[in-house]
Amino acid sequence: MAKIEKKQEIVNEIKEKLSKSASVVLVDYRGLTVEQDTELRRKFREAGVDYKVYKNTMMNFAIQDTEFEPLKDYLEGPSAVAFSYDDPTNGPRIIDEVASKYNALEFKAGIVEGRFYDTAGIAKVAKIPPKDQLLSKLLGSFNSPIASFARVIKAIADKKAEGAEAVTE
């Protein structure tokens, strides 16, 4: 009886993390050394991403009848899962960074803001800059035309002021 309760506890833990996640990414972590895994986990912690290895059967029970159910086809072999809460691209981006550095991690699939991505798709999501960088670029693009407009208006006002001075002299 205690074994079933423990399994239910794990399934509930996964369900809770899924319910709060902006993105969920499955990876094959084979080939990572202890040092590389430690570095990966540190980067995840710093970015507010939960990363954990669960048994595939526990994951299967947790994702059943949820928006994460498409991941079930990718729950074969060793699987680790990254739950991103604030910025949905944090988990995929960190995985991509570490994978390109060590050639050990491999994307399996992911769900980002309710949309399923296969291996190739989640790898593309990983290339998206962090949310704060995107907002900064967006605000910068708004600022540039406004600053240009303000300079033109100031130049017109200066020119009119020069013309008014010339008339009064």
C-alpha positions as CSV (number, residue, x, y, z in Angstrom):
1,M,0.0,0.0,0.0
2,A,2.8,2.4,0.9
3,K,4.4,1.8,-2.5
4,I,1.2,2.9,-4.4
5,E,0.9,6.0,-2.2
6,K,4.5,6.9,-2.9
7,K,3.9,6.6,-6.7
8,Q,0.7,8.7,-6.4
9,E,2.7,11.3,-4.6
10,I,5.3,11.5,-7.4
11,V,2.5,11.7,-10.0
12,N,0.9,14.5,-8.1
13,E,4.2,16.3,-7.8
14,I,4.7,16.1,-11.6
15,K,1.0,17.3,-12.2
16,E,1.6,20.3,-9.9
17,K,4.8,21.3,-11.8
18,L,3.0,20.8,-15.1
19,S,0.1,23.0,-14.0
20,K,2.5,25.9,-13.2
21,S,4.7,25.5,-16.3
22,A,5.0,27.8,-19.2
23,S,7.0,25.1,-21.0
24,V,8.1,21.5,-20.5
25,V,11.0,19.9,-22.3
26,L,11.9,16.3,-22.4
27,V,15.6,15.4,-22.9
28,D,17.8,12.4,-23.2
29,Y,20.6,13.1,-20.7
30,R,22.8,10.0,-21.5
31,G,26.5,10.9,-21.7
32,L,26.5,13.8,-19.3
33,T,29.3,13.6,-16.7
34,V,28.6,14.4,-13.1
35,E,30.4,17.8,-13.6
36,Q,28.3,18.6,-16.7
37,D,25.1,17.6,-14.9
38,T,26.0,19.7,-12.0
39,E,26.7,22.7,-14.3
40,L,23.4,22.1,-16.0
41,R,21.4,21.9,-12.8
42,R,23.1,25.1,-11.5
43,K,22.1,27.0,-14.6
44,F,18.6,25.7,-14.3
45,R,18.4,26.8,-10.7
46,E,19.7,30.3,-11.6
47,A,17.0,30.6,-14.3
48,G,14.2,29.3,-12.1
49,V,13.8,26.1,-14.1
50,D,13.0,22.8,-12.3
51,Y,14.9,19.9,-13.8
52,K,14.4,16.3,-12.7
53,V,14.6,12.7,-13.8
54,Y,11.3,10.8,-13.4
55,K,10.3,7.3,-14.4
56,N,8.6,7.3,-17.7
57,T,5.6,5.5,-16.2
58,M,5.2,8.2,-13.6
59,M,5.3,10.9,-16.3
60,N,2.8,8.9,-18.4
61,F,0.3,8.9,-15.6
62,A,0.8,12.6,-14.9
63,I,0.4,13.8,-18.5
64,Q,-2.6,11.6,-19.2
65,D,-5.7,13.7,-20.3
66,T,-3.7,17.0,-20.2
67,E,-2.3,19.3,-22.8
68,F,1.1,17.6,-22.2
69,E,-0.2,14.2,-23.4
70,P,1.6,14.4,-26.8
71,L,4.8,13.9,-24.9
72,K,3.9,10.3,-24.2
73,D,5.3,9.2,-27.5
74,Y,8.7,10.5,-26.5
75,L,8.8,8.8,-23.0
76,E,11.2,6.0,-24.0
77,G,14.7,5.4,-22.7
78,P,16.3,7.8,-20.1
79,S,14.2,11.0,-19.9
80,A,14.7,14.1,-17.8
81,V,12.3,17.0,-17.8
82,A,12.8,20.7,-17.5
83,F,9.9,22.8,-16.2
84,S,10.1,26.5,-17.1
85,Y,7.8,28.8,-15.2
86,D,8.4,32.5,-16.0
87,D,10.1,32.5,-19.4
88,P,9.1,29.6,-21.5
89,T,12.3,29.7,-23.4
90,N,14.6,29.4,-20.4
91,G,14.6,25.6,-20.2
92,P,15.1,24.9,-23.9
93,R,17.8,27.6,-24.2
94,I,19.8,26.3,-21.3
95,I,19.6,22.7,-22.7
96,D,20.7,23.9,-26.1
97,E,23.6,25.8,-24.6
98,V,24.8,22.8,-22.6
99,A,24.1,20.4,-25.4
100,S,26.1,22.4,-27.9
101,K,29.0,22.6,-25.4
102,Y,29.1,18.9,-24.5
103,N,27.3,17.0,-27.2
104,A,25.6,15.0,-24.6
105,L,22.0,16.2,-24.1
106,E,19.4,15.6,-26.8
107,F,16.0,17.2,-27.1
108,K,13.2,14.7,-27.3
109,A,10.1,17.0,-27.5
110,G,8.4,19.8,-25.6
111,I,5.3,21.8,-24.9
112,V,5.6,25.6,-24.9
113,E,2.7,27.6,-23.8
114,G,0.3,24.8,-24.8
115,R,1.8,24.1,-28.2
116,F,3.6,20.8,-28.9
117,Y,7.1,20.8,-30.5
118,D,8.9,17.8,-31.8
119,T,12.7,17.4,-31.5
120,A,13.4,19.9,-34.4
121,G,10.8,22.3,-33.2
122,I,11.9,22.5,-29.6
123,A,15.5,23.0,-30.9
124,K,14.2,26.1,-32.8
125,V,12.4,27.4,-29.7
126,A,15.8,27.1,-27.8
127,K,17.2,29.8,-30.2
128,I,14.7,32.4,-29.1
129,P,16.3,35.1,-26.9
130,P,15.1,35.5,-23.3
131,K,11.8,37.4,-22.7
132,D,13.6,40.4,-21.2
133,Q,15.9,40.7,-24.2
134,L,12.9,40.6,-26.6
135,L,11.1,43.3,-24.6
136,S,14.2,45.4,-24.5
137,K,14.5,45.1,-28.3
138,L,10.8,45.9,-28.7
139,L,11.1,49.0,-26.5
140,G,14.2,50.0,-28.3
141,S,12.5,49.8,-31.7
142,F,9.7,52.0,-30.3
143,N,12.2,54.5,-28.9
144,S,14.1,55.0,-32.1
145,P,11.3,56.4,-34.2
146,I,10.1,58.5,-31.3
147,A,13.6,59.9,-30.8
148,S,13.9,60.7,-34.5
149,F,10.5,62.3,-34.6
150,A,11.5,64.5,-31.5
151,R,14.7,65.6,-33.3
152,V,12.8,66.6,-36.4
153,I,10.2,68.6,-34.4
154,K,13.1,70.2,-32.4
155,A,14.8,71.1,-35.7
156,I,11.6,72.6,-37.1
157,A,11.1,74.6,-33.9
158,D,14.7,75.8,-33.9
159,K,14.4,76.9,-37.6
160,K,11.2,78.7,-36.9
161,A,12.8,80.4,-33.9
162,E,15.7,81.5,-36.1
163,G,13.3,82.9,-38.6
164,A,11.4,84.7,-35.9
165,E,14.7,86.2,-34.6
166,A,15.7,87.3,-38.1
167,V,12.3,89.1,-38.7
168,T,12.5,90.9,-35.3
169,E,16.0,92.2,-36.0
